[in-house]
Each structure stands twice: as structure tokens, then as C-alpha cells.
Amino acid sequence: VRICTSDGSSETTAMTSSVPTRTSRVLRPGSCANARGAFTGATTVRDGYFVDAHGGTLFLDEIGATAQEVQGVLLRTIETGEIQPLGGALRSVSVRLIAATECDLESKVDHGTFSRALLQRFGYQLWVPPLREHMEDVPSLFARFLGEELRAFGEESRLWGPNVDDNPYLHADFALLLSRYRWPGNVRELRSIARRFAIHNRGRERTEVEERLKAMLSSTGLAAPRDLLVAPASALPVEREPESREPQ
């Protein structure tokens, strides 16, 4: 996450945009801003993201995947504090920019696919470690995401209800797969799998893991033994192994 600070004006708005979804043709006039009649179909004035976020924060997702032409537009806006709406006059804006990417921007600069000047303008950097580097968070995150999905179905009691010991929603073998997987898609992938598991088991008396999901979790991305998750027994309501008793 990289942050380009504003001029200190009070923050009033937060906007989000996925930059790669915006073509260079659209971004050229200043993040989708245009005057009425600027092009065919432009029947109304559009302020654009920078104007909408004026005095606040604009979050640009996947900044590392932007085209070089778009990078030039962003750099000019950051340096001048102005945007040029299509068919309109220059407008001044004051916006704090936060940009996120999974790319190694320094490497992209070395390969000539990302602007060094733009990278330098985002001076403050926050490193968010991948999920595989804090595997101890998997149980609590998965339980939270799964709870959200079950709540939408009206089945939240299946996760934390009084009968969880007799009929656990999550079984030990599935919890082990989750704890050993390397999560290349990070938290987004974890949330997606929680949703997938909840949908697959909606209305089932006893839950099961679909074979394709089980194969994916078990055949790729296995963690090294030192990375195996050790979590409190209460972290997830999983199936418990029967206790062994010494003969009397």
C-alpha cells in the first residue's frame, strides 16, 4: 500500500477505484470527468473520481497493472493538483491517494513498465504480509467469513449452536487442509473458499467438502512442516478425536 498525502485539508470523502478497469481513453480527461456534450452520449456533466474525493481520500486498487499512459495522467494530477475534464476547463483538486498492488513495483520500474516518477510520488509505504506468513490468523478469519455467509442464509447457528459437538460444521480433516494451504490468493481467496463451502453445504444435515475443493487444497501450496498451523482448540468448532483410555 502506498500513500501520497494531500495538502492537509480535512478529510470528508472516501472513494475507491480499480485502476486497470479504466481505459486510458477514459482516464485521460481526469478519472472519468467530462463536460456535457464532450462526446457522443455525454448528456450530463460527470465530475469524476478526483472531484468526488476532493478534500478526502481516493483509493486506487491494482496500481501496478495500470497502462503507462494512465500512469502519466495520474502523475500529472498528483504533481499539479489539477484535472482536465474532457471538454471542460482545468479544475483544482486536493486528494489523498492510497494505492495498493500485489506487484513488485521496483522490479516493474527496472523493466520499464512502471513510472519511477510516479512510484516516488507515493512516498509512504505500508507492507502487508501475505497470509502464508501469518497462518495463525487463518482460523479466526475463516470463522468470521464463514459466519457472515451462514448469517446471510439464516444458518449461523450451525457454526456456533448447542449441537456443534454432536454434529460439527467443520471437520478436523478440512481444518487441517486449511491450515496447510499456502494461500496464494491471500485473504480474498480465504473468503472465497468460505463462501464456496457455505454454499455447497447449504441445507445439508451433515457438511462435506466437495472433491474439487479438497483436491485443490491438498495438492497445491502445501506448507513446509515449520509453517503448519498450531491453533487453540476453541478457534474453530471442528470434529474432535475420541479420547483414548488406558485399560484398568
Salt bridges, closest charged atoms under 4 A:
GLU11 OE1 - ARG96 NH1 2.48
ASP47 OD1 - ARG91 NH1 3.18
ASP61 OD2 - ARG188 NH2 3.14
GLU62 OE2 - ARG188 NH1 3.73
GLU69 OE2 - ARG28 NH2 1.95
ASP110 OD1 - ARG116 NH2 3.73
ASP137 OD2 - HIS134 ND1 2.73
GLU148 OE2 - ARG144 NE 3.42
GLU148 OE1 - ARG191 NH1 3.11
GLU149 OE2 - ARG195 NE 3.27
GLU155 OE1 - ARG158 NH1 3.50
GLU156 OE2 - ARG151 NH2 3.05
ASP165 OD1 - ARG240 NH1 2.81
GLU208 OE2 - HIS200 NE2 3.14
GLU208 OE2 - ARG204 NH1 3.40
GLU210 OE2 - ARG196 NE 2.87
GLU211 OE2 - LYS214 NZ 3.82
ASP227 OD2 - ARG182 NH1 2.85
ASP227 OD1 - ARG226 NH1 3.38
GLU239 OE1 - HIS171 ND1 3.50
GLU239 OE2 - ARG206 NH2 3.66
